[in-house]
Amino acid sequence: MQFLATSAFVLQLTLIVVALLLTVVYALRVRSGRLPRFRPLPGIDRLRALFSEESESGRLLHVATGASRFSATGTTAETLASLLIAQRVAEATTRRGGNVAATSGDIMAHAALRGTIHGAYRQAGFGADYQSSRIQLAAQQTPIAYAAGVAARYAAEPMAASVVAGNYDAEALLISEAGRQHAIPQLAATTSLAALPVLTLSADTTLVGEELFAAEAYLSDATAPKARLLAQDALRWTVLVLLLGGLIWQLLAVLQPSLGLPLLA
């Protein structure tokens, strides 16, 4: 049986191989201490300051990971990024003796939050302080109901700050406005064009677009997050080079038939 590889298949396979190689290379590079200089993110600096303030005040540091849509198949990249941020926030907070609360809008994200936050308490030596009731599922893939649930927690529980990160649209206005009314400092992070204007104007600081995916590496001293960030940047350049190369190939194949170049399928 003859196997015919299309250009799309070759491109996908190339990207997978390159991604794996880049991850290994950058993991070794990070372990050896050869790190590039990361550009500063004011939102991350503000969040680090909140870690200390929260442990002194005794109030909760809250993480809201967003609600997936009914039409979404599987967990979105934004939700995965928000879960990683929640993990790093929990680790940094519990190490200082503080407490973490979280609100999710997806059952899978809720299960992941309970496990990672409980693990952060155990790792810090405060496993007995973990309370599962602080990790709440406000709604299941219903953004408006989820936003109302977060707003209700703002009104009911004293919070030192709230990290609003993940998959949001216009419902972010309900969350950010409730936080403003209750004087809760909010750090927001999303890629949505519908939510960014609202969060930029109402949150104390906002991570825009790809900064959502980079935040974990900034919050962690571990090797893996920084290696992933560097691999993502390198992979982005790899994709651009492949696209440019494919465009040049197609142009030559069309404009210069004498070269005998086949058209990319």
C-alpha positions as CSV (number, residue, x, y, z in Angstrom):
1,M,0.0,0.0,0.0
2,Q,1.5,3.3,-1.1
3,F,1.5,6.1,1.4
4,L,1.1,9.6,-0.1
5,A,2.2,12.4,2.2
6,T,0.4,15.7,1.6
7,S,2.1,19.0,2.2
8,A,-0.2,19.7,5.1
9,F,0.7,16.4,6.7
10,V,4.4,17.1,6.2
11,L,4.0,20.6,7.7
12,Q,2.2,19.2,10.8
13,L,4.8,16.5,11.3
14,T,7.6,19.0,10.9
15,L,6.0,21.3,13.5
16,I,5.6,18.4,16.0
17,V,9.2,17.3,15.6
18,V,10.5,20.9,15.9
19,A,8.4,21.6,19.0
20,L,9.7,18.5,20.7
21,L,13.3,19.3,19.8
22,L,12.9,22.9,20.9
23,T,11.5,21.9,24.3
24,V,14.4,19.6,25.0
25,V,17.0,22.1,23.9
26,Y,15.5,24.9,26.0
27,A,15.0,22.7,29.0
28,L,18.7,21.9,28.9
29,R,19.5,25.6,28.4
30,V,17.4,26.7,31.4
31,R,18.9,24.1,33.6
32,S,22.4,25.4,32.8
33,G,21.3,28.9,33.8
34,R,21.5,30.4,30.3
35,L,18.3,32.4,30.2
36,P,17.5,35.4,28.0
37,R,16.3,38.5,29.6
38,F,12.5,38.5,29.9
39,R,10.8,41.8,29.2
40,P,9.0,43.1,32.3
41,L,5.3,42.6,32.8
42,P,3.9,45.2,35.2
43,G,0.9,43.0,36.0
44,I,3.2,40.2,37.2
45,D,5.2,42.6,39.4
46,R,1.9,43.8,40.9
47,L,0.8,40.2,41.5
48,R,4.0,39.4,43.3
49,A,3.5,42.4,45.6
50,L,0.0,41.1,46.3
51,F,1.4,37.8,47.5
52,S,3.0,39.5,50.5
53,E,0.1,41.8,51.2
54,E,-2.3,38.9,51.2
55,S,-0.3,36.8,53.7
56,E,-0.2,39.9,56.1
57,S,-3.9,40.7,55.8
58,G,-5.1,37.1,56.3
59,R,-7.7,37.5,53.5
60,L,-8.1,35.1,50.5
61,L,-6.3,35.5,47.2
62,H,-8.9,34.5,44.6
63,V,-8.4,33.0,41.1
64,A,-11.2,33.0,38.5
65,T,-10.5,30.7,35.6
66,G,-13.4,31.6,33.3
67,A,-16.3,29.5,31.8
68,S,-16.0,27.5,28.6
69,R,-18.8,27.8,26.0
70,F,-21.3,25.0,25.2
71,S,-19.9,25.0,21.6
72,A,-16.3,24.5,22.9
73,T,-14.9,21.0,22.3
74,G,-12.5,20.1,25.1
75,T,-10.5,22.5,27.2
76,T,-9.4,25.7,25.5
77,A,-5.8,27.0,25.5
78,E,-6.9,30.0,27.6
79,T,-8.4,27.7,30.2
80,L,-5.3,25.6,30.4
81,A,-3.2,28.8,30.8
82,S,-5.5,30.0,33.6
83,L,-5.1,26.6,35.4
84,L,-1.3,26.9,35.2
85,I,-1.5,30.5,36.5
86,A,-3.7,29.3,39.4
87,Q,-1.2,26.6,40.2
88,R,1.7,29.1,40.4
89,V,-0.4,31.6,42.4
90,A,-1.4,28.8,44.9
91,E,2.3,27.8,45.3
92,A,3.5,31.3,45.9
93,T,0.7,32.1,48.3
94,T,0.8,29.0,50.4
95,R,4.6,29.2,50.8
96,R,3.9,32.5,52.6
97,G,1.2,31.0,54.8
98,G,-1.6,32.6,52.8
99,N,-4.9,31.0,51.6
100,V,-6.3,30.6,48.1
101,A,-9.8,30.5,46.8
102,A,-10.9,29.7,43.2
103,T,-14.0,29.9,41.1
104,S,-14.4,27.9,37.9
105,G,-17.1,27.6,35.2
106,D,-16.2,24.2,33.8
107,I,-16.3,20.8,35.6
108,M,-13.0,19.7,34.2
109,A,-11.2,22.9,35.3
110,H,-12.9,22.6,38.7
111,A,-11.4,19.1,39.2
112,A,-8.0,20.3,38.1
113,L,-8.1,23.3,40.4
114,R,-9.0,21.2,43.4
115,G,-6.1,18.9,42.8
116,T,-3.4,21.5,42.0
117,I,-4.4,23.9,44.9
118,H,-4.6,21.0,47.4
119,G,-1.1,19.9,46.1
120,A,0.2,23.4,46.7
121,Y,-1.0,23.4,50.3
122,R,0.7,20.0,50.9
123,Q,3.9,21.0,49.3
124,A,4.1,24.1,51.5
125,G,3.5,22.0,54.6
126,F,0.0,23.4,55.3
127,G,-2.1,20.5,54.0
128,A,-4.4,20.8,57.0
129,D,-5.3,24.4,56.1
130,Y,-6.8,23.4,52.7
131,Q,-10.6,23.7,52.5
132,S,-12.3,22.2,49.5
133,S,-15.2,24.6,50.0
134,R,-13.0,27.5,48.8
135,I,-12.8,25.9,45.4
136,Q,-16.2,26.4,43.9
137,L,-17.9,25.5,40.6
138,A,-20.1,28.5,39.9
139,A,-21.7,27.3,36.6
140,Q,-21.1,24.7,33.9
141,Q,-20.2,26.3,30.6
142,T,-22.6,29.2,31.2
143,P,-20.6,32.5,31.1
144,I,-23.2,34.9,32.4
145,A,-24.2,32.6,35.3
146,Y,-20.5,32.1,36.0
147,A,-19.8,35.9,36.1
148,A,-22.8,36.3,38.5
149,G,-21.3,33.6,40.7
150,V,-17.9,35.3,40.9
151,A,-19.6,38.6,41.7
152,A,-21.5,36.9,44.5
153,R,-18.3,35.6,46.0
154,Y,-16.8,39.1,45.9
155,A,-19.7,40.3,48.0
156,A,-19.7,37.4,50.4
157,E,-16.0,36.8,51.1
158,P,-13.2,39.2,52.1
159,M,-10.5,39.0,49.4
160,A,-7.1,40.5,49.3
161,A,-7.1,40.4,45.4
162,S,-8.5,38.4,42.5
163,V,-6.8,37.0,39.4
164,V,-9.3,36.9,36.5
165,A,-7.6,34.9,33.8
166,G,-8.8,32.6,31.1
167,N,-11.6,32.4,28.5
168,Y,-13.8,35.5,28.9
169,D,-16.1,37.6,26.7
170,A,-18.4,40.5,27.6
171,E,-19.4,38.9,30.9
172,A,-16.1,40.0,32.2
173,L,-17.8,43.4,32.8
174,L,-19.9,41.9,35.6
175,I,-16.9,40.5,37.3
176,S,-14.6,43.6,37.0
177,E,-17.4,46.0,38.0
178,A,-18.2,43.9,41.1
179,G,-14.5,43.9,42.1
180,R,-14.4,47.6,41.7
181,Q,-17.5,48.1,43.9
182,H,-16.0,46.0,46.7
183,A,-12.5,47.5,46.3
184,I,-10.8,44.2,45.4
185,P,-7.6,44.6,43.4
186,Q,-7.9,42.7,40.2
187,L,-5.3,41.3,37.8
188,A,-6.9,40.3,34.5
189,A,-5.5,38.2,31.6
190,T,-7.3,37.1,28.5
191,T,-7.0,37.0,24.7
192,S,-10.6,37.9,23.9
193,L,-11.2,41.1,21.9
194,A,-14.6,41.4,23.5
195,A,-13.3,41.2,27.1
196,L,-10.0,43.2,26.8
197,P,-11.4,46.7,26.5
198,V,-13.6,46.1,29.6
199,L,-10.8,44.6,31.6
200,T,-8.2,47.1,30.6
201,L,-10.4,49.9,31.8
202,S,-11.7,48.3,35.0
203,A,-9.0,46.0,36.3
204,D,-6.0,47.3,38.2
205,T,-3.7,45.7,35.6
206,T,-4.2,43.5,32.5
207,L,-2.2,41.0,30.7
208,V,-3.0,41.2,27.0
209,G,-3.1,38.4,24.4
210,E,0.0,36.1,24.5
211,E,1.0,37.5,27.9
212,L,-1.7,35.2,29.3
213,F,0.3,32.2,28.1
214,A,3.7,33.7,29.3
215,A,2.5,34.5,32.8
216,E,3.2,31.0,34.2
217,A,6.9,31.2,33.3
218,Y,7.1,34.6,35.0
219,L,5.5,33.3,38.2
220,S,7.6,30.1,38.5
221,D,11.2,29.4,39.2
222,A,10.9,25.9,37.8
223,T,12.6,24.8,34.6
224,A,9.6,23.5,32.6
225,P,7.5,26.7,32.4
226,K,10.5,28.8,31.2
227,A,11.5,26.1,28.7
228,R,7.9,26.0,27.4
229,L,7.8,29.8,27.0
230,L,11.1,29.8,25.1
231,A,10.0,26.9,22.9
232,Q,6.7,28.7,22.1
233,D,8.6,31.8,21.0
234,A,11.0,29.8,18.8
235,L,8.1,27.7,17.4
236,R,6.3,30.9,16.4
237,W,9.3,32.0,14.3
238,T,9.5,28.5,12.9
239,V,5.9,28.7,11.7
240,L,6.6,32.1,10.1
241,V,9.6,30.8,8.3
242,L,7.7,27.8,7.0
243,L,4.8,29.9,5.8
244,L,7.1,32.3,4.0
245,G,9.0,29.4,2.5
246,G,5.7,27.9,1.3
247,L,4.6,31.2,-0.2
248,I,7.9,31.6,-2.1
249,W,7.6,28.0,-3.3
250,Q,4.1,28.5,-4.6
251,L,5.0,31.7,-6.4
252,L,8.0,30.1,-8.1
253,A,5.9,27.1,-9.1
254,V,3.2,29.3,-10.7
255,L,5.4,32.0,-12.2
256,Q,8.4,29.8,-13.2
257,P,7.0,26.5,-14.6
258,S,10.3,25.7,-16.2
259,L,11.7,25.0,-12.7
260,G,9.4,22.0,-12.5
261,L,8.3,22.7,-8.9
262,P,5.1,20.9,-7.9
263,L,2.3,23.0,-6.4
264,L,1.8,22.5,-2.6
265,A,-1.5,20.7,-2.0
